[in-house]
Amino acid sequence: RGLGVGAALVRAIEDAARAHGLTAVDLHAQTHALRFYERLGYEPYGPEFMDAGIAHRAMRRAI
């Protein structure tokens, strides 16, 4: 944590999505990680939901 590896991985995924002609990326974030994704430009939408016993929110970012 704190080394920028997570952000670099997210940016690489966004680059790959762009290369395939996509205009947005959606993800399901564990609620404790919402701020991390918000700092990368993702916005939460919809209600909180449980996945594998862990609270999540759907998030999206236009690319």
Biopython code that builds the backbone (N, CA, C, O; Angstrom):
import numpy as np
from Bio.PDB.StructureBuilder import StructureBuilder

atoms = [
    (1, "ARG", "N", (0.829, -1.194, 0.000)),
    (1, "ARG", "CA", (0.000, 0.000, 0.000)),
    (1, "ARG", "C", (0.867, 1.248, 0.000)),
    (1, "ARG", "O", (1.969, 1.263, 0.548)),
    (2, "GLY", "N", (0.345, 2.291, -0.626)),
    (2, "GLY", "CA", (1.030, 3.568, -0.632)),
    (2, "GLY", "C", (2.137, 3.693, -1.660)),
    (2, "GLY", "O", (2.811, 4.722, -1.715)),
    (3, "LEU", "N", (2.340, 2.667, -2.478)),
    (3, "LEU", "CA", (3.407, 2.713, -3.478)),
    (3, "LEU", "C", (2.893, 3.034, -4.882)),
    (3, "LEU", "O", (3.686, 3.179, -5.813)),
    (4, "GLY", "N", (1.579, 3.145, -5.039)),
    (4, "GLY", "CA", (1.003, 3.470, -6.342)),
    (4, "GLY", "C", (0.752, 2.263, -7.232)),
    (4, "GLY", "O", (0.360, 2.420, -8.388)),
    (5, "VAL", "N", (0.971, 1.065, -6.713)),
    (5, "VAL", "CA", (0.791, -0.141, -7.528)),
    (5, "VAL", "C", (-0.677, -0.333, -7.886)),
    (5, "VAL", "O", (-0.995, -0.632, -9.037)),
    (6, "GLY", "N", (-1.575, -0.167, -6.921)),
    (6, "GLY", "CA", (-3.003, -0.335, -7.191)),
    (6, "GLY", "C", (-3.494, 0.645, -8.243)),
    (6, "GLY", "O", (-4.220, 0.259, -9.159)),
    (7, "ALA", "N", (-3.108, 1.904, -8.122)),
    (7, "ALA", "CA", (-3.518, 2.916, -9.098)),
    (7, "ALA", "C", (-2.956, 2.589, -10.480)),
    (7, "ALA", "O", (-3.644, 2.768, -11.484)),
    (8, "ALA", "N", (-1.722, 2.114, -10.540)),
    (8, "ALA", "CA", (-1.114, 1.749, -11.824)),
    (8, "ALA", "C", (-1.875, 0.590, -12.468)),
    (8, "ALA", "O", (-2.073, 0.579, -13.683)),
    (9, "LEU", "N", (-2.299, -0.375, -11.668)),
    (9, "LEU", "CA", (-3.074, -1.497, -12.212)),
    (9, "LEU", "C", (-4.415, -1.031, -12.754)),
    (9, "LEU", "O", (-4.838, -1.463, -13.826)),
    (10, "VAL", "N", (-5.087, -0.147, -12.016)),
    (10, "VAL", "CA", (-6.375, 0.372, -12.485)),
    (10, "VAL", "C", (-6.183, 1.142, -13.784)),
    (10, "VAL", "O", (-6.972, 0.979, -14.714)),
    (11, "ARG", "N", (-5.161, 1.970, -13.869)),
    (11, "ARG", "CA", (-4.894, 2.738, -15.100)),
    (11, "ARG", "C", (-4.580, 1.811, -16.269)),
    (11, "ARG", "O", (-4.995, 2.081, -17.396)),
    (12, "ALA", "N", (-3.854, 0.724, -16.019)),
    (12, "ALA", "CA", (-3.556, -0.235, -17.090)),
    (12, "ALA", "C", (-4.839, -0.888, -17.599)),
    (12, "ALA", "O", (-4.994, -1.098, -18.802)),
    (13, "ILE", "N", (-5.756, -1.209, -16.689)),
    (13, "ILE", "CA", (-7.046, -1.775, -17.100)),
    (13, "ILE", "C", (-7.823, -0.760, -17.927)),
    (13, "ILE", "O", (-8.425, -1.114, -18.940)),
    (14, "GLU", "N", (-7.813, 0.503, -17.500)),
    (14, "GLU", "CA", (-8.505, 1.552, -18.257)),
    (14, "GLU", "C", (-7.895, 1.699, -19.649)),
    (14, "GLU", "O", (-8.624, 1.853, -20.629)),
    (15, "ASP", "N", (-6.580, 1.652, -19.743)),
    (15, "ASP", "CA", (-5.915, 1.744, -21.054)),
    (15, "ASP", "C", (-6.340, 0.587, -21.959)),
    (15, "ASP", "O", (-6.607, 0.790, -23.143)),
    (16, "ALA", "N", (-6.403, -0.625, -21.401)),
    (16, "ALA", "CA", (-6.827, -1.789, -22.182)),
    (16, "ALA", "C", (-8.281, -1.639, -22.611)),
    (16, "ALA", "O", (-8.634, -1.992, -23.737)),
    (17, "ALA", "N", (-9.124, -1.120, -21.725)),
    (17, "ALA", "CA", (-10.535, -0.911, -22.067)),
    (17, "ALA", "C", (-10.659, 0.091, -23.214)),
    (17, "ALA", "O", (-11.426, -0.128, -24.151)),
    (18, "ARG", "N", (-9.901, 1.192, -23.140)),
    (18, "ARG", "CA", (-9.898, 2.187, -24.218)),
    (18, "ARG", "C", (-9.462, 1.552, -25.538)),
    (18, "ARG", "O", (-10.061, 1.804, -26.583)),
    (19, "ALA", "N", (-8.422, 0.731, -25.482)),
    (19, "ALA", "CA", (-7.895, 0.087, -26.688)),
    (19, "ALA", "C", (-8.938, -0.829, -27.335)),
    (19, "ALA", "O", (-8.875, -1.096, -28.535)),
    (20, "HIS", "N", (-9.886, -1.303, -26.542)),
    (20, "HIS", "CA", (-10.964, -2.136, -27.062)),
    (20, "HIS", "C", (-12.211, -1.325, -27.398)),
    (20, "HIS", "O", (-13.265, -1.895, -27.683)),
    (21, "GLY", "N", (-12.099, -0.001, -27.365)),
    (21, "GLY", "CA", (-13.199, 0.862, -27.766)),
    (21, "GLY", "C", (-14.237, 1.145, -26.698)),
    (21, "GLY", "O", (-15.292, 1.703, -26.999)),
    (22, "LEU", "N", (-13.960, 0.775, -25.460)),
    (22, "LEU", "CA", (-14.918, 1.047, -24.392)),
    (22, "LEU", "C", (-14.838, 2.506, -23.966)),
    (22, "LEU", "O", (-13.799, 3.148, -24.115)),
    (23, "THR", "N", (-15.935, 3.023, -23.439)),
    (23, "THR", "CA", (-15.978, 4.426, -23.025)),
    (23, "THR", "C", (-16.166, 4.590, -21.521)),
    (23, "THR", "O", (-16.186, 5.713, -21.018)),
    (24, "ALA", "N", (-16.306, 3.474, -20.796)),
    (24, "ALA", "CA", (-16.462, 3.529, -19.342)),
    (24, "ALA", "C", (-15.981, 2.210, -18.742)),
    (24, "ALA", "O", (-15.947, 1.173, -19.404)),
    (25, "VAL", "N", (-15.615, 2.286, -17.481)),
    (25, "VAL", "CA", (-15.240, 1.094, -16.720)),
    (25, "VAL", "C", (-16.133, 1.040, -15.491)),
    (25, "VAL", "O", (-16.279, 2.029, -14.772)),
    (26, "ASP", "N", (-16.726, -0.120, -15.258)),
    (26, "ASP", "CA", (-17.538, -0.368, -14.067)),
    (26, "ASP", "C", (-16.804, -1.376, -13.201)),
    (26, "ASP", "O", (-16.115, -2.260, -13.709)),
    (27, "LEU", "N", (-16.957, -1.239, -11.883)),
    (27, "LEU", "CA", (-16.355, -2.203, -10.971)),
    (27, "LEU", "C", (-17.222, -2.326, -9.729)),
    (27, "LEU", "O", (-18.091, -1.492, -9.478)),
    (28, "HIS", "N", (-16.978, -3.366, -8.964)),
    (28, "HIS", "CA", (-17.636, -3.577, -7.680)),
    (28, "HIS", "C", (-16.574, -3.449, -6.609)),
    (28, "HIS", "O", (-15.705, -4.312, -6.485)),
    (29, "ALA", "N", (-16.637, -2.377, -5.835)),
    (29, "ALA", "CA", (-15.620, -2.072, -4.828)),
    (29, "ALA", "C", (-16.098, -2.455, -3.439)),
    (29, "ALA", "O", (-17.245, -2.204, -3.071)),
    (30, "GLN", "N", (-15.203, -3.066, -2.670)),
    (30, "GLN", "CA", (-15.507, -3.251, -1.264)),
    (30, "GLN", "C", (-15.653, -1.859, -0.657)),
    (30, "GLN", "O", (-14.894, -0.949, -0.991)),
    (31, "THR", "N", (-16.628, -1.694, 0.235)),
    (31, "THR", "CA", (-16.935, -0.353, 0.731)),
    (31, "THR", "C", (-15.740, 0.306, 1.424)),
    (31, "THR", "O", (-15.625, 1.532, 1.394)),
    (32, "HIS", "N", (-14.862, -0.460, 2.037)),
    (32, "HIS", "CA", (-13.696, 0.154, 2.680)),
    (32, "HIS", "C", (-12.718, 0.727, 1.658)),
    (32, "HIS", "O", (-11.832, 1.497, 2.028)),
    (33, "ALA", "N", (-12.860, 0.365, 0.361)),
    (33, "ALA", "CA", (-11.955, 0.851, -0.682)),
    (33, "ALA", "C", (-12.575, 1.964, -1.531)),
    (33, "ALA", "O", (-11.980, 2.379, -2.525)),
    (34, "LEU", "N", (-13.757, 2.450, -1.155)),
    (34, "LEU", "CA", (-14.430, 3.470, -1.975)),
    (34, "LEU", "C", (-13.559, 4.700, -2.192)),
    (34, "LEU", "O", (-13.489, 5.201, -3.314)),
    (35, "ARG", "N", (-12.903, 5.196, -1.170)),
    (35, "ARG", "CA", (-12.095, 6.413, -1.311)),
    (35, "ARG", "C", (-10.960, 6.223, -2.307)),
    (35, "ARG", "O", (-10.642, 7.131, -3.075)),
    (36, "PHE", "N", (-10.347, 5.033, -2.292)),
    (36, "PHE", "CA", (-9.282, 4.735, -3.249)),
    (36, "PHE", "C", (-9.788, 4.930, -4.675)),
    (36, "PHE", "O", (-9.154, 5.626, -5.469)),
    (37, "TYR", "N", (-10.928, 4.321, -5.005)),
    (37, "TYR", "CA", (-11.468, 4.427, -6.358)),
    (37, "TYR", "C", (-11.990, 5.828, -6.660)),
    (37, "TYR", "O", (-11.875, 6.301, -7.791)),
    (38, "GLU", "N", (-12.561, 6.494, -5.661)),
    (38, "GLU", "CA", (-13.013, 7.879, -5.874)),
    (38, "GLU", "C", (-11.838, 8.777, -6.232)),
    (38, "GLU", "O", (-11.975, 9.665, -7.074)),
    (39, "ARG", "N", (-10.692, 8.560, -5.609)),
    (39, "ARG", "CA", (-9.501, 9.363, -5.957)),
    (39, "ARG", "C", (-9.062, 9.124, -7.398)),
    (39, "ARG", "O", (-8.410, 9.978, -7.999)),
    (40, "LEU", "N", (-9.416, 7.971, -7.950)),
    (40, "LEU", "CA", (-9.088, 7.656, -9.341)),
    (40, "LEU", "C", (-10.183, 8.079, -10.310)),
    (40, "LEU", "O", (-10.088, 7.811, -11.508)),
    (41, "GLY", "N", (-11.229, 8.742, -9.801)),
    (41, "GLY", "CA", (-12.278, 9.281, -10.658)),
    (41, "GLY", "C", (-13.532, 8.434, -10.767)),
    (41, "GLY", "O", (-14.414, 8.750, -11.566)),
    (42, "TYR", "N", (-13.636, 7.369, -9.987)),
    (42, "TYR", "CA", (-14.820, 6.512, -10.021)),
    (42, "TYR", "C", (-15.903, 7.085, -9.120)),
    (42, "TYR", "O", (-15.622, 7.676, -8.077)),
    (43, "GLU", "N", (-17.157, 6.895, -9.551)),
    (43, "GLU", "CA", (-18.298, 7.381, -8.782)),
    (43, "GLU", "C", (-19.196, 6.205, -8.420)),
    (43, "GLU", "O", (-19.533, 5.390, -9.279)),
    (44, "PRO", "N", (-19.586, 6.116, -7.145)),
    (44, "PRO", "CA", (-20.478, 5.022, -6.744)),
    (44, "PRO", "C", (-21.887, 5.245, -7.278)),
    (44, "PRO", "O", (-22.332, 6.381, -7.443)),
    (45, "TYR", "N", (-22.580, 4.138, -7.544)),
    (45, "TYR", "CA", (-23.989, 4.221, -7.932)),
    (45, "TYR", "C", (-24.704, 2.981, -7.400)),
    (45, "TYR", "O", (-24.092, 1.940, -7.163)),
    (46, "GLY", "N", (-25.986, 3.121, -7.223)),
    (46, "GLY", "CA", (-26.797, 2.008, -6.742)),
    (46, "GLY", "C", (-26.576, 1.742, -5.260)),
    (46, "GLY", "O", (-25.736, 2.371, -4.617)),
    (47, "PRO", "N", (-27.343, 0.800, -4.737)),
    (47, "PRO", "CA", (-27.280, 0.502, -3.308)),
    (47, "PRO", "C", (-26.072, -0.370, -2.958)),
    (47, "PRO", "O", (-25.489, -1.031, -3.817)),
    (48, "GLU", "N", (-25.723, -0.350, -1.697)),
    (48, "GLU", "CA", (-24.701, -1.261, -1.190)),
    (48, "GLU", "C", (-25.240, -2.687, -1.285)),
    (48, "GLU", "O", (-26.435, -2.914, -1.093)),
    (49, "PHE", "N", (-24.371, -3.639, -1.577)),
    (49, "PHE", "CA", (-24.780, -5.037, -1.652)),
    (49, "PHE", "C", (-23.687, -5.924, -1.074)),
    (49, "PHE", "O", (-22.532, -5.518, -0.941)),
    (50, "MET", "N", (-24.077, -7.125, -0.742)),
    (50, "MET", "CA", (-23.134, -8.071, -0.162)),
    (50, "MET", "C", (-22.621, -9.023, -1.240)),
    (50, "MET", "O", (-23.392, -9.518, -2.062)),
    (51, "ASP", "N", (-21.324, -9.270, -1.228)),
    (51, "ASP", "CA", (-20.698, -10.243, -2.111)),
    (51, "ASP", "C", (-19.677, -11.005, -1.271)),
    (51, "ASP", "O", (-18.768, -10.399, -0.704)),
    (52, "ALA", "N", (-19.815, -12.304, -1.188)),
    (52, "ALA", "CA", (-18.926, -13.145, -0.374)),
    (52, "ALA", "C", (-18.882, -12.664, 1.076)),
    (52, "ALA", "O", (-17.849, -12.756, 1.739)),
    (53, "GLY", "N", (-20.020, -12.149, 1.560)),
    (53, "GLY", "CA", (-20.096, -11.695, 2.937)),
    (53, "GLY", "C", (-19.438, -10.354, 3.204)),
    (53, "GLY", "O", (-19.250, -9.978, 4.361)),
    (54, "ILE", "N", (-19.078, -9.615, 2.138)),
    (54, "ILE", "CA", (-18.410, -8.319, 2.268)),
    (54, "ILE", "C", (-19.257, -7.260, 1.564)),
    (54, "ILE", "O", (-19.719, -7.478, 0.443)),
    (55, "ALA", "N", (-19.461, -6.114, 2.219)),
    (55, "ALA", "CA", (-20.248, -5.023, 1.628)),
    (55, "ALA", "C", (-19.502, -4.411, 0.440)),
    (55, "ALA", "O", (-18.300, -4.156, 0.509)),
    (56, "HIS", "N", (-20.243, -4.182, -0.653)),
    (56, "HIS", "CA", (-19.693, -3.607, -1.886)),
    (56, "HIS", "C", (-20.596, -2.494, -2.392)),
    (56, "HIS", "O", (-21.751, -2.379, -1.983)),
    (57, "ARG", "N", (-20.055, -1.677, -3.284)),
    (57, "ARG", "CA", (-20.821, -0.692, -4.061)),
    (57, "ARG", "C", (-20.353, -0.783, -5.508)),
    (57, "ARG", "O", (-19.170, -0.993, -5.776)),
    (58, "ALA", "N", (-21.276, -0.625, -6.424)),
    (58, "ALA", "CA", (-20.927, -0.511, -7.843)),
    (58, "ALA", "C", (-20.351, 0.876, -8.080)),
    (58, "ALA", "O", (-20.801, 1.849, -7.475)),
    (59, "MET", "N", (-19.345, 0.971, -8.967)),
    (59, "MET", "CA", (-18.718, 2.246, -9.293)),
    (59, "MET", "C", (-18.467, 2.299, -10.797)),
    (59, "MET", "O", (-18.336, 1.271, -11.462)),
    (60, "ARG", "N", (-18.405, 3.524, -11.312)),
    (60, "ARG", "CA", (-18.191, 3.716, -12.758)),
    (60, "ARG", "C", (-17.320, 4.945, -12.985)),
    (60, "ARG", "O", (-17.359, 5.917, -12.231)),
    (61, "ARG", "N", (-16.526, 4.860, -14.064)),
    (61, "ARG", "CA", (-15.720, 6.013, -14.507)),
    (61, "ARG", "C", (-15.739, 6.033, -16.024)),
    (61, "ARG", "O", (-15.462, 5.027, -16.677)),
    (62, "ALA", "N", (-16.075, 7.202, -16.577)),
    (62, "ALA", "CA", (-15.966, 7.377, -18.023)),
    (62, "ALA", "C", (-14.478, 7.484, -18.362)),
    (62, "ALA", "O", (-13.702, 8.111, -17.640)),
    (63, "ILE", "N", (-14.103, 6.858, -19.477)),
    (63, "ILE", "CA", (-12.687, 6.904, -19.885)),
    (63, "ILE", "C", (-12.541, 7.499, -21.261)),
    (63, "ILE", "O", (-11.426, 7.617, -21.768)),
]
sb = StructureBuilder()
sb.init_structure("model")
sb.init_model(0)
sb.init_chain("A")
sb.init_seg("    ")
for serial, (resi, resn, name, xyz) in enumerate(atoms, 1):
    if name == "N":
        sb.init_residue(resn, " ", resi, " ")
    sb.init_atom(name, np.array(xyz, "f"), 0.0, 1.0, " ", f" {name:<3s}", serial, name[0])
structure = sb.get_structure()
